[in-house]
Amino acid sequence: MPTQRETEISGTVCESVPNSKKNSLIRIKSEDLFQLKREIEIEHAGRIYRLQLTQSNKMILTA
């Protein structure tokens, strides 16, 4: 069963962006990803990463 956090993220609108005839990318708007926050955690391969927005509105990913 998904956690509340997974449920919130799963409600994010994603769109497919054609990359080539064989591949396509998924585009997620940062506003949807951050949901009015300045920092989020991303779990990947058993590790937690932190994605932050800086004061100049740039993104920094750290382990």
C-alpha positions in Angstrom: 0.0 0.0 0.0 1.5 3.4 -0.9 2.4 5.9 1.8 0.8 9.3 2.0 3.9 10.8 0.4 3.8 8.3 -2.5 0.1 9.0 -3.0 0.7 12.8 -3.1 3.5 12.4 -5.7 1.5 9.8 -7.7 -1.1 12.5 -8.2 1.4 14.6 -10.1 0.6 15.3 -13.7 3.3 13.9 -16.1 3.5 14.2 -19.8 5.4 12.3 -22.4 7.9 14.3 -24.4 9.0 12.7 -27.7 12.8 12.3 -27.7 13.1 10.1 -30.8 11.1 7.5 -32.6 12.3 4.8 -30.2 12.5 6.6 -26.9 10.3 9.1 -25.0 11.0 11.2 -21.9 8.6 11.9 -19.0 8.5 15.6 -18.2 7.5 16.7 -14.6 7.1 20.3 -13.8 9.2 21.3 -10.8 6.2 23.1 -9.3 4.4 19.8 -9.2 7.4 18.0 -7.8 8.1 20.5 -5.0 4.4 21.2 -4.2 5.2 24.7 -2.7 8.2 23.4 -0.7 11.8 24.4 -1.2 13.2 20.9 -0.5 12.2 17.3 -1.1 13.6 13.8 -0.5 14.0 11.3 -3.3 14.5 7.6 -2.5 16.5 5.7 -5.2 18.2 2.3 -4.9 17.8 2.3 -1.1 19.4 5.8 -0.6 17.8 9.1 0.2 18.7 12.1 -1.9 17.7 15.7 -1.2 16.7 18.0 -3.9 16.7 21.7 -2.9 15.8 25.0 -4.6 18.3 27.7 -4.0 17.6 31.4 -3.5 18.3 32.0 -7.2 15.8 29.2 -8.0 18.4 26.6 -9.1 18.2 23.0 -8.1 20.8 21.1 -6.1 20.8 17.3 -5.6 22.8 15.9 -2.7 23.1 12.4 -1.2 
